[in-house]
Amino acid sequence: MSSTQEVAITIASYTNPSRFNSRHCKALALQLQRVAPKKLDKAQQQALETLVARGLEVEEIRKNRSRVSAPSLQRPRHATASAWTALNTALSAITSLPPDLGVEAELASNLVGTLFPEGTAFGTADAVALWTHSGSLLERIDEEALRKKIESLVHPKLLVAIERAHAWLGEAIGVEGDHVELPGRRALLDAVSRFSFAISAYARALSIGIDETTDEAFEQFKRALAPIDPMRVAGKPGASEDLDEDEEPTTPTEDPDAPFVPASDDPIDNPFITTP
């Protein structure tokens, strides 16, 4: 038979708030739901439902955060930079044509000087800055009637590729396409805290009525909460690397110092590559 002290210590270990990694919250909630006692009173059932809802809430915020993470911005950013680089390269190649072959070299030189006075260094900027510069160039091409001149010198699909990449990048940073409600700076940390509180509330609900003089109810209590044990995060706040993603504020951006790597020329990897 378990001692009264053992029962009290065990109950306290579950009813006191614990810390969890956000990646584990949904799975833990579903595990607890699966091993819950078959007979729960109204308060216990409500506490369990709240716990599951909190776990799903954490995962929803994680999903929304991933939409604006650096990896999700990398491909559209590189596709946009690659598309502008391709246009600059194509126009620059024409500037080397001998003058006696026509006016194409002069026209191409003027376009390069107008659109790319500093080359394509803007392609190394962060995603938001790149989208802004890209949009400005597209507006200038329309306002200054440069499209026909460009299409008379290089393949017209180069501009189409730029426009498609620009639109893709706009959707990725949230200025075009369907509106996505982005989580607040502390949203993930707050959601994990609510989940932890819901775990404690569920444990308190299960602990009510436990008779410390018998083992049956105590063993059922431990079985119902056993999935929590391997999921706990030990240590003080900020001391665990596992919680870095929970404790850092959410910022919808990427590393502006990340080097530009040209997008793949494989149509499977780069949807903006078109074939004549």
Helices and strands as residue ranges (DSSP letters): H 4-15, G 22-24, H 25-34, H 42-66, H 70-94, G 99-101, H 104-115, G 121-124, H 127-143, H 147-153, H 157-173, H 187-207, H 216-225, G 226-231, G 241-243, H 244-247
